[in-house]
Amino acid sequence: VMDGAYDNSEAYKLLRGMGVKPVIKPRRNARDDRGPPERCRMVRLIRRIGDEGWTRIVGYGRRWMVETAFPTFKRTFGDYCMAKELTT
């Protein structure tokens, strides 16, 4: 789930290459006849059901949880967490 700052072809291409279904809020003036097919579908869906309906269907409203979780984690463990990459 990404905000409109990532509404560009490169982001969609990267996510597609990673096998990730993009949920990126298109800009208000977005056209549905240009750009990646996933984006065109999102623009059409928003036009059909509106911003609020789209937000509910794709789960865009949950983005705030991620936006809140990372700063909280960093505030709690910031001085003790020094890993530069995720290892499993």
C-alpha positions in Angstrom: 0.0 0.0 0.0 1.6 3.2 -1.2 0.6 6.8 -1.4 0.3 8.9 -4.6 4.0 9.9 -4.5 4.7 6.4 -5.9 2.2 6.7 -8.7 4.6 6.2 -11.6 5.4 3.5 -14.1 8.7 2.6 -12.5 7.0 1.7 -9.2 4.4 -0.5 -10.9 7.2 -2.2 -12.9 9.2 -2.9 -9.8 6.3 -4.3 -7.9 5.2 -6.5 -10.8 8.8 -7.8 -11.0 8.6 -8.7 -7.3 5.2 -10.4 -7.7 3.5 -7.8 -5.6 0.0 -6.6 -6.3 0.3 -2.8 -6.2 -2.1 -0.7 -4.2 -1.0 2.8 -5.1 -3.5 5.7 -4.9 -3.6 7.3 -8.3 -3.4 11.1 -8.6 -6.6 13.0 -8.9 -6.1 13.9 -12.5 -5.0 10.3 -13.5 -6.1 9.0 -16.9 -7.2 5.5 -17.4 -5.8 5.2 -20.9 -2.1 5.5 -20.2 0.4 3.7 -18.0 0.5 0.2 -16.5 -2.7 -1.9 -16.8 -2.9 -2.3 -13.0 -3.0 1.5 -12.6 -5.6 1.9 -15.4 -7.8 -0.6 -13.6 -7.4 1.3 -10.3 -8.3 4.6 -11.9 -11.5 3.1 -13.5 -12.5 1.5 -10.3 -12.1 4.8 -8.4 -14.3 6.5 -11.0 -16.9 3.8 -10.7 -17.2 3.5 -6.9 -15.5 6.7 -5.6 -12.5 7.3 -3.3 -14.2 6.0 -0.2 -15.4 2.8 -1.8 -12.0 2.1 -3.4 -10.3 2.7 0.0 -12.5 0.1 1.6 -12.2 -2.5 -1.1 -8.4 -2.4 -1.5 -7.6 -1.8 2.1 -5.9 1.5 1.5 -7.2 2.9 4.7 -4.9 0.5 6.6 -1.8 2.3 5.4 -1.8 4.4 8.6 -1.0 1.3 10.6 2.3 0.9 8.8 3.0 4.7 8.9 2.6 4.4 12.7 4.3 1.1 13.3 7.8 1.9 12.0 8.3 5.2 13.9 7.1 3.5 17.1 9.5 0.6 16.6 12.4 3.0 15.9 11.5 5.1 18.9 11.5 2.0 21.1 14.5 0.1 19.8 16.4 2.8 17.8 19.5 2.9 20.0 19.8 -0.9 20.1 18.7 -1.9 16.6 21.7 -1.6 14.2 21.0 -4.3 11.5 21.2 -2.9 8.0 19.4 -5.8 6.4 16.7 -8.3 7.3 18.0 -11.9 7.9 15.7 -14.8 8.4 
